[in-house]
Amino acid sequence: MRVLIIGAGVAGLSVAKSLRALNEEVDITIVGREGVLPYFRPALTKVLSPNFKPGLVRAIEKEEFFTDNGIEFVRDKDIVSVDYQKKCAVDEAGSSYVFDVLVFANGADCFVPPIKGSDCDSVYTIRELSDVEKLCSLLDGGKKSVTVIGGGVLGLEAAEGFRKFGCEVSVVELFPSLLGRQLDSDGSVLVKSLFEDNGISIYTDSKTKEIVNGTVVLESGEILNSDITVISAGVKTRTALAESIGVEIGRGIKVNEFLQTNVEGVFAVGDCAEVNGLGIGLWKVAMDQGSTAGENIAKFINGESDFSSFCFGTYCFTTNLFRTPIFSLGVVSGEYEDASALSEEDIKKKDAAFKKVVTDKGYEKFFYTNGKLTGVVLFGKIAKATKIKLD
C-alpha cells in the first residue's frame, strides 16, 4: 500500500508519524513545495529582525528522522494535478507519485483582499520561510516605511519585527480593536498603547482604499508612507486539487470527524480541512488532526472500520509583544458584569461576570458564566497559565 501526503507542514508530518508507528510496511511519501524540512511555521513572524537567520526557525524533525523511519520526503516540489482514477499525482516538473491512499495536507495561502494596487511589486505576504528571507533582505538596505494591513497576532508580530529594523511602521486594522478575537477590550486597549509607545502608528476601524506610488491610502483619506506593504488578513484554504477529483468543498476541504472526504481513500488535515463545517487554523489543531488521520489510515488499510474521532478542543492563545507576554483561554468577550469587588462565591452566583486583578505588569481577568470559569486573560504575567483549567 502506498500513502501519498501532499503538504509538508505539521499536519502532513503528523499523519506520517502516526501511521508509521502503527504500520511498519506501508510506503509513505510526503511531498512539500518548500525547499526545506518541515518547520515551526508559527515562528515566521516572530523571527523578523536584523539578526534573522534561516536556522532561527527550527525544523520539526531532522533529516535522519525520515531515513530512519522509511518515509520518503520530497522537497521543493508542488503537486499540480491528481488523477484519482489512475491513483496518480504529478508535480510541476512532471514527476509522478502513485498512491492507494491520498492525504491533502497542503494548507492555505494568505488571503489578499480586493484592494486596488494589492498586486504591485511592493506588496508582500508572510506564509513561508522564503517570504521572511525576502523581506529581511529588502530591509537590510536601510530605513524604510512599512505598512501592515491586518491587526491580528501575525500582523502585530510582523510589525514589531519591522520596528527592529528601524522602520517607520503603521498597522491598519479593519475592526475597532486589535486582537479582537483573542482579547477582551482592556487587553486590546493595552496592546494598542504598547505599540504606540514603541513608535508604531495604529489605525483601527480603518479600511484600505488603495496602494499606490509608495503609499497606502485609507478610506478616510489619510495617506501613509509605505515603501513596503505587508498584508496579514487571514488565509484562503488550498482546495483546487481536491475539488478536481470530486471532493466536496466548503470554506475548506470537507471531511467528517474521521478526517475522511466523500471520496474513498482520500483524507484531509490541517489548515485546508473543514471538519463537519468548522475549520480552525492552529498548529495544535493541525497536529492533532494529523495524528488522528494517521491512526485511521492504518485502520483503513487493515480493513477496519472502528475509526478514531477528531474533536476540537479549547485552545489557548499566547504571544509576546515588545517583551510583554499575553495569554487567553476560552470566551473572553461579550456582556459581563464587573464583579471584581465580590468574593469568588458571590461571583459564581452571577449569570455572566468577571473578576479583574491589576498586577504590576498588567492584569488578570477571569470570566464566569452561570458560576463556571469559562474564560481567562493574563496580560503581562502569565505564570498562572499552566495551572488554569476551565470548568
C-alpha positions, 0 to 999 in steps of 0.5 A, spaced: 500 500 500 502 506 498 500 513 502 501 519 498 501 526 503 501 532 499 503 538 504 509 538 508 507 542 514 505 539 521 499 536 519 502 532 513 508 530 518 503 528 523 499 523 519 506 520 517 508 519 524 502 516 526 501 511 521 508 509 521 508 507 528 502 503 527 504 500 520 511 498 519 510 496 511 506 501 508 510 506 503 509 513 505 511 519 501 510 526 503 511 531 498 512 539 500 513 545 495 518 548 500 525 547 499 526 545 506 524 540 512 518 541 515 518 547 520 515 551 526 511 555 521 508 559 527 515 562 528 515 566 521 513 572 524 516 572 530 523 571 527 523 578 523 529 582 525 536 584 523 539 578 526 534 573 522 537 567 520 534 561 516 536 556 522 532 561 527 526 557 525 527 550 527 525 544 523 520 539 526 524 533 525 531 532 522 533 529 516 535 522 519 528 522 522 525 520 515 531 515 513 530 512 519 523 511 519 522 509 511 518 515 509 520 518 503 520 526 503 520 530 497 522 537 497 521 543 493 516 540 489 508 542 488 503 537 486 499 540 480 494 535 478 491 528 481 488 523 477 484 519 482 482 514 477 489 512 475 491 513 483 496 518 480 499 525 482 504 529 478 508 535 480 510 541 476 516 538 473 512 532 471 514 527 476 509 522 478 507 519 485 502 513 485 498 512 491 492 507 494 491 512 499 491 520 498 492 525 504 491 533 502 495 536 507 497 542 503 494 548 507 492 555 505 495 561 502 494 568 505 488 571 503 489 578 499 483 582 499 480 586 493 484 592 494 486 596 488 494 596 487 494 589 492 498 586 486 504 591 485 511 589 486 511 592 493 506 588 496 508 582 500 505 576 504 508 572 510 506 564 509 513 561 508 520 561 510 522 564 503 517 570 504 521 572 511 528 571 507 525 576 502 523 581 506 529 581 511 533 582 505 529 588 502 530 591 509 537 590 510 538 596 505 536 601 510 530 605 513 524 604 510 516 605 511 512 599 512 505 598 512 501 592 515 494 591 513 491 586 518 491 587 526 491 580 528 497 576 532 501 575 525 500 582 523 502 585 530 508 580 530 510 582 523 510 589 525 514 589 531 519 585 527 519 591 522 520 596 528 527 592 529 529 594 523 528 601 524 522 602 520 517 607 520 511 602 521 503 603 521 498 597 522 491 598 519 486 594 522 479 593 519 475 592 526 475 597 532 480 593 536 486 589 535 486 582 537 479 582 537 478 575 537 483 573 542 482 579 547 477 582 551 477 590 550 482 592 556 487 587 553 486 590 546 486 597 549 493 595 552 496 592 546 494 598 542 498 603 547 504 598 547 505 599 540 504 606 540 509 607 545 514 603 541 513 608 535 508 604 531 502 608 528 495 604 529 489 605 525 483 601 527 476 601 524 480 603 518 479 600 511 484 600 505 482 604 499 488 603 495 496 602 494 499 606 490 506 610 488 509 608 495 503 609 499 497 606 502 491 610 502 485 609 507 478 610 506 478 616 510 483 619 506 489 619 510 495 617 506 501 613 509 508 612 507 509 605 505 515 603 501 513 596 503 506 593 504 505 587 508 498 584 508 496 579 514 488 578 513 487 571 514 488 565 509 484 562 503 484 554 504 488 550 498 482 546 495 483 546 487 486 539 487 481 536 491 475 539 488 478 536 481 477 529 483 470 530 486 471 532 493 466 536 496 468 543 498 466 548 503 470 554 506 475 548 506 476 541 504 470 537 507 471 531 511 467 528 517 470 527 524 474 521 521 478 526 517 475 522 511 472 526 504 466 523 500 471 520 496 474 513 498 481 513 500 482 520 500 483 524 507 484 531 509 488 535 515 490 541 517 489 548 515 485 546 508 480 541 512 473 543 514 471 538 519 463 537 519 463 545 517 468 548 522 475 549 520 480 552 525 487 554 523 492 552 529 498 548 529 495 544 535 489 543 531 493 541 525 497 536 529 492 533 532 488 532 526 494 529 523 495 524 528 488 522 528 488 521 520 494 517 521 491 512 526 485 511 521 489 510 515 492 504 518 485 502 520 483 503 513 488 499 510 487 493 515 480 493 513 477 496 519 472 500 520 472 502 528 475 509 526 478 514 531 474 521 532 477 528 531 474 533 536 476 540 537 478 542 543 479 549 547 485 552 545 489 557 548 492 563 545 499 566 547 504 571 544 509 576 546 509 583 544 515 588 545 517 583 551 510 583 554 507 576 554 499 575 553 495 569 554 487 567 553 483 561 554 476 560 552 470 566 551 473 572 553 468 577 550 461 579 550 456 582 556 459 581 563 458 584 569 464 587 573 464 583 579 471 584 581 469 587 588 465 580 590 468 574 593 469 568 588 462 565 591 458 571 590 461 571 583 459 564 581 452 566 583 452 571 577 449 569 570 455 572 566 461 576 570 468 577 571 473 578 576 479 583 574 486 583 578 491 589 576 498 586 577 504 590 576 505 588 569 498 588 567 492 584 569 488 578 570 481 577 568 477 571 569 470 570 566 464 566 569 458 564 566 452 561 570 458 560 576 463 556 571 470 559 569 469 559 562 474 564 560 481 567 562 486 573 560 493 574 563 496 580 560 503 581 562 504 575 567 502 569 565 505 564 570 498 562 572 497 559 565 499 552 566 495 551 572 488 554 569 483 549 567 476 551 565 470 548 568 
